[in-house]
Amino acid sequence: MRLLEAQDAFFLARRSRKDSPHTTAAYRRDLAGITSLLVGELQRAAGEIALGEVTSGSLRAAFGAFADSHAKSSVLRAWSTWNQFLTFCVAEALVAGNPMAAVARPRTPALTPKPLRGEQTPEELLTATAAGASRARDPWPERDVLVLALGLITGLRSAEMRELTLGSLVGRPGERRLHVRGKGSRERSIPIEAPMEKIVENYLVSCRTRFPRRARGTSAPLLLDRRGDAIGRGALEYLVQSCYRSSGVHDRVPAGASLHALRHTFATRLAEDGANASEIMALLGHASLATSQNYIEATGREQRSAAAVNRTYQALARLTEQD
């Protein structure tokens, strides 16, 4: 079988998994990126490469060239994609073994939570935004507060926020829940309390005021841009960054975190308030319990307890008693 034919079969087999369009596009980019490098390595057109020619040697050369021009995270993602693809090929008896075991990959970096710095920073951010701190030409505090609250109160990722519809809010008043479709098409239901219900309602009222002639059904996107269309990824990131700046907390945002800092703040506060790893895993939609455990370890409770048994503290206590 040809390599490209095997890739088509791989995507056909994954259709029943209901991967998100973003996931499918990422897989296609990873497969195409390495395939283009195999073309140079094997000196033949992509459509002519036989699956049997994709050996550990040719893959090592291709991934080496790929690593020269891509970040570690991109190399790791491409390695994972090709490992899944070739594992599929083995299962379908298209090849005898998976050569990816012989291709070195970057070490998976440990998750380091990046919450907003400062005990009262989330409260200051919400208060300033609700009060109209934004300097935008067409301020929309109801929407901005909702976006911040979705991160700080429900821990949603950017893609999850953008996929919310009017029908995502389910349940009776006082018992509302957000139905969320997350990574890997994993679904979860997040309970929200009365204050969050009010934030959503205020936003919906503002939508009806801004777009009085636009009828919206349950499948309509929840979060809108200023034209009344579904908000895009870049616009959502810019919105959050603008809120940081206008609220005066931009210097308390960890580098590279931006909107994701809201999610990390949500998880870290859960851990600090006593939530266990299983509860955090369910609320954040993690695939691995180990990922959720990182938030508990990051709170420092265990490290503080261990440090507190240092016998030298007894000497310090005696010294302070003498003062």
N, C-alpha and C positions, 0 to 999 in steps of 0.2 A: 504493500500500500504506500502511496505517496504521503509525504509529511502533511501537505495542506489538506488532503482528504481525511487524514486522521484527525486533524484539528476540527474540520467540519463535523466529524462524527462525535467529537468531544462536546462541542456546543449543542449538538442535537440531543445528546444524552442528558445534558444539564437542563434542558428546557423544563422538565418536570420539577426541578428544584425551585423554579420561579425566582431566579436571581434578579436583583434589581438591574435596571439598565446601566447604572453606574458600575456595578460589579462586572457585568458582561463586557462593557467597554474597556475596563481595566485589564481583564483577562486577554482580550483581543490585542491590546497594545503590547502587553508583555510577550505574547506568543509571536506577534509580528516583529517586535524589536529584535529578539534573538534570532528569529528566522532570517531576517535581513543580514545578520552577521554570519549565519551559517552559509548563506549564499556566497559570501566572499571567501569563507574558509574552505568550502567544498568546490568552488569554482563552477557552479552550475545554477541555473535559474531556480527560483523557489518552487515552481510547479514541477520541476524535474527531480527534486530531492526525494529519495526513497526513505521511508521511516527507518529502515535498517542502517542507513548511513549516519543517523544521528547517534553517534557514539559518545562515550565519556570524553574522549580526546577532542572531538569537534565541539562538544558543548563547553568544555573547559576553555577552549580558545575563544569561543563566542562570548561566554560570560566574562572572560578576562577583558576583552575589548569593550564590552558593555560597562563594566565597572570603571573603566578609564574615564568615562564621560557621564556617569550617573552617580547620584548620592547613594549612600549605604542603604537607606530605606528602600530606594527603587530597586537596587540589586536584590535585596532580600525578598521583596514582593515578586519580582520576576522569577527568582529561584522557586518560590512557593508555587507559582502558577505552572511552571514547567514540571515541577514534581507531581502536581495533581494531574496534569495532562498525561505524563508518561506512566503514572500509576494506573490511569484509565486504560492506556494502551496495553499494559501488562494484563489487566483484568479481562480485556477483550481478546487476549491472545494474539495481539498484533505484533508484539515484541516479546522476547524471552525474559528480559529483565529491565529494571529502571536504572539507567546510567547516571541519574542525578546524585546517587549516593557517592559518586566519585568526583562531584563538582563542589568545590569549596563554596561556602556561603558566609556572609557576615554574621557575626554573633548577634542574636536578638537583643536589642537594648532593653534593660529593665525599665518598667514604667516608673517614672518619677512624677507624681501628681504636681500640677502647677496651679494651685488655687490663687485667688486674689489675695494679696498681702494686706494685713490689717484686720483686726477683729471686727470692726464696724464698717469695713469697706462696702460689703453688699448693701447694707442699709443706707449708707450715704449715696451710693450709686442709684438706688431705686428712688430715694427721696428727691434727689436733685433732678432726675429725669422726669418724675411725675410733676415737679414744680415748673417744668418748662425750661430747663437749663440749656436745651439745644439751641444753637444759633442758626439752624437751618432756615432757609427762606420760607419753607412751608412746614413748620413743626407739626409733629404728630405724636404727642407724648403718650396717648393711649396705646398706640401700637408699639412704641419703643419700650414702654414699661412691660407690656405683655411679652415681648421678645426676651428681655432681661429675666423676667419671672419664669419663663419656660426653661431657661438655663439654670437659674438658681433654685427653683422650687421643684422642677421635675427632672433636671439633668439631661435634657434632650441634646442630641448632637445637631449640627447645622442641617444635615440632610433630613433628619427626622422632623425638625421644625418645618422645613420647606414642604414636606410630604403631608403635613396635617391638613385635614379638610374640616368643613363645618360639621361633618358627621363624626369626626374623631372624638368629640365631646359627647359622652354617653352617660346615662343614668339619671335618676331623679335629683331635683335640687337638694343640696345637702349631702348627696351621695354620688357626686359626679366623679367620672374617671376619664382619663385621656387614653384612647386606644392608639397605640404607636406601633409602626412597623419599622424595625431597626435593621442593623447589619445582618446580612445573611437571610433577610426576609423573616427574621425572628420577631414575633409579635409579643407585645406586653401591654398591660393595662396599669396605668399609674393613677392612684387616688389623688384627688385635689380637694382642698378644704374651701370653706366659704369665701375667704379673702381672695383666693385665686379665681373662684367662680366670678366674683365681682369684677376682677381685672378683665376677664374674658368678656363679660357683658358690657363693660364700659367701652372696650375696643369695638365690639360689634355695633353698638349704638353709633360710635364715631364713623364706622364704615357706612352705615345707612345715611348718615348726614353728608358724608363726602360724595357718595355715589348713590343718590336717591333713586335713580332710574335703572339701576342694575339689579336684576333678580338673581339670587344665588341659592342654589340647591345644596343638599348635603354633600355632594361630591366636589363642590367649589373649594378652592384653596383657602385656608384660614388666613394666612399671612399675605398681605398685599403690599405692593409698592405704591408710590404716589399717583400712578396712573390707573390703579385699580386692578393691575395684573398680578399674577403670582410673583412673589419676591424671588429674585435670583440669588445665587450663592454669593457673588461678589457684593451685591447690594446689602445682603444680610450682614456680612462681615464688616462692611463700611458703617452700617448702622450702629453696630456694637462698639466699634472703635470710636465713633463720634460721641457716643454716650460716655465712654471713658474720659474722653478729652473734655467735654463740656461739664462733666461732673467733677473734674479735677482729680480723678483717681488713676489717670493713665500711667503714672509712675509706680503704681502698685500692681500692674499687670505683668506677670512673668513673660520674658521674651519668648516669642513664638506661640503664645497660648491664645490670645485674642478671645474669640467666642468660646473656645473650649475651656478657658479658665472658669467660666460660669459653671460648666459641668463638673469640673474638678472641685470647685468650691462646694457645690451641692454634695458630692460624694465625701469630701473631707469632713464637712459638718455632720453628715450622717455618722461617720465613724467616731468623731469626737463625742457625739451624743449617745453612743453606745450601740449603734446598729452593728450586727454581725455581718460577716462576709457574704452569707447566703442572701440576706436581705438587700445588701448593696448590689449584689449580682442581679437580683430580680428587678430592682428599680432602674438600674442603669442598662440592662440588656446585655451584660457581658456574656461571652461564650465560655469563659474560664473563671473558675472560682479563684484561681491564683491572681488574676488581674484585680479582682475586688479586694483581695487580701492586702494588696499594696497600699490601699487607702488607709486601712487600719494600722499598718506598720508605719505609715508616714505621719500619723498623728503623734507619734512619740510616746504614747502611754507606756508601752512595754519597755522602751529604752529608759524612760524616766524611773520606772519601778526598779529596773535592774541597777541603775546608777545610785538610787537612794539607799541601797544596802551597803554601799561603800563604808567600811568601818571608820574611815577618816572623818566622816560626818559626826561621829560621836565626839571626837576631839574638838571639832568646830562648835558643837553644841555646848560643850563644857566651857569653851572660851567665851561664847556669847553670854552664858549664864553669869560669868564673873563680871561682865560690864555693868 
